[in-house]
Amino acid sequence: MPDTHPSLLIKDARPEDWDAIWPFFHQIVAAGETYAYDRDMDEAEGRRMWMIGPPRRTVVATHSGTVLGTANMHANRQGPGSHVASASFMVDPRHAGHGTGRALGEHVIEWARASGFRAIQFNAVVETNEAAVKLWRSLGFEVLATVPEAFDHPTNGYVGLLIMHRFL
């Protein structure tokens, strides 16, 4: 799939990429600000959750061999709901703000389109994650609903989870 950010290479994640993903995955999950994952998740559980196999897909975004971010993508539901994709994204905080999230988002949109999905739905975007909400809106996602107080943020208390969607 073509990448609109030529300095980044987005490729299928290999098992050995996990060693580069785990430190920032663990940092992000332990912070408890953006994912409704167990903050005390161990490495084995993190690997099982993130490094998903076919027909689902996990990718890494790299620059000069350094993993800057990762995404996984899959059908949002099975059976009659399998025509809608979903995805999760993590960018190493040391490399945030330089287009890695956008490149991964664009990649997922193209993957979903090429894979025959009709839409993409994110089930749980934390409303206080302003950078993510702004990015997804700029890529054509709309907020369908806010589930009030569905996320216990470590500093903001109970905040909403957004359901975001875009047609392909």
WOVENDA-V93103 format. One record per residue. N is the residue number from 1. PHI is phi in whole degrees, 0 to 359 (NA if undefined). OMEGA is omega as a letter, one per 30 degrees, with the letter a starting at -180 (NA if undefined). D_LAST is the distance of its C-alpha to the last C-alpha in Angstrom with 1 decimal. Layout:
n=[N,N]
phi=[PHI,PHI]
omega=[OMEGA,OMEGA]
d_last=[D_LAST,D_LAST]
This chain:
n=[1,2,3,4,5,6,7,8,9,10,11,12,13,14,15,16,17,18,19,20,21,22,23,24,25,26,27,28,29,30,31,32,33,34,35,36,37,38,39,40,41,42,43,44,45,46,47,48,49,50,51,52,53,54,55,56,57,58,59,60,61,62,63,64,65,66,67,68,69,70,71,72,73,74,75,76,77,78,79,80,81,82,83,84,85,86,87,88,89,90,91,92,93,94,95,96,97,98,99,100,101,102,103,104,105,106,107,108,109,110,111,112,113,114,115,116,117,118,119,120,121,122,123,124,125,126,127,128,129,130,131,132,133,134,135,136,137,138,139,140,141,142,143,144,145,146,147,148,149,150,151,152,153,154,155,156,157,158,159,160,161,162,163,164,165,166,167,168]
phi=[NA,293,248,278,242,298,282,257,246,253,217,302,289,255,308,289,291,302,299,273,284,308,302,280,303,298,300,293,295,295,295,69,260,226,231,274,251,300,298,261,306,272,298,298,293,302,297,300,288,268,273,270,254,306,280,285,210,238,233,235,255,236,221,51,84,265,284,262,192,206,213,233,217,188,292,293,219,265,55,296,258,283,271,247,272,213,198,228,224,217,243,305,305,292,239,289,84,239,98,295,299,297,298,294,299,298,298,296,300,293,300,298,298,295,274,90,290,263,199,232,230,257,275,204,266,294,297,276,277,301,297,293,299,298,298,296,299,293,264,95,277,242,278,274,197,240,271,294,53,273,230,266,284,295,243,262,72,285,232,279,251,269,260,244,211,210,281,257]
omega=[a,l,a,l,a,a,l,l,l,a,l,l,l,l,a,l,a,a,l,a,a,a,l,l,a,l,a,a,a,l,l,a,a,a,l,l,l,a,a,a,l,a,a,l,l,l,l,a,a,a,a,a,a,g,l,a,l,l,l,l,a,l,a,l,l,l,a,a,a,l,l,a,a,l,a,l,l,l,a,l,a,l,l,l,l,a,l,a,l,l,l,a,l,a,a,l,a,l,a,l,l,l,l,l,l,l,l,l,l,l,a,l,a,a,l,l,l,a,l,l,l,a,a,l,a,a,l,l,a,a,l,a,l,l,a,l,a,l,l,l,l,l,l,a,l,l,a,l,a,a,l,a,a,l,a,a,a,l,a,l,a,l,a,a,l,l,l,NA]
d_last=[15.9,16.9,17.6,17.8,20.7,23.4,25.9,23.7,23.3,20.6,21.8,22.0,24.4,27.8,30.3,32.4,29.6,30.2,33.4,31.6,28.8,31.3,33.2,30.3,28.5,31.9,32.5,29.2,29.6,33.3,32.7,30.9,28.9,25.3,25.0,26.4,28.1,31.8,33.3,36.0,33.7,35.6,34.3,34.3,32.0,29.7,29.5,28.8,26.0,24.3,25.0,23.0,23.2,21.4,19.2,18.1,18.4,20.2,20.3,22.6,22.5,26.0,28.1,31.5,31.3,30.8,28.0,26.4,23.6,21.6,18.5,17.9,14.8,14.8,13.8,14.3,16.7,18.6,19.2,17.5,15.1,14.1,10.7,9.5,10.0,12.3,14.2,17.4,18.8,22.4,23.9,27.7,29.2,31.5,28.6,26.4,25.6,25.3,21.6,21.3,18.9,16.7,16.9,16.1,13.0,11.8,12.9,11.1,7.6,8.9,10.6,7.9,6.1,9.9,10.9,9.2,7.4,5.4,5.0,7.4,10.7,13.8,16.9,19.5,19.3,22.9,23.3,26.0,23.9,23.5,22.3,19.3,18.4,18.8,16.7,13.7,14.2,14.4,11.1,9.5,10.2,12.6,15.6,15.8,19.2,21.9,24.1,27.4,29.7,27.7,28.3,31.8,31.6,34.7,35.7,33.8,34.5,32.2,28.9,25.7,22.6,19.3,16.5,13.4,9.8,6.5,3.8,0.0]
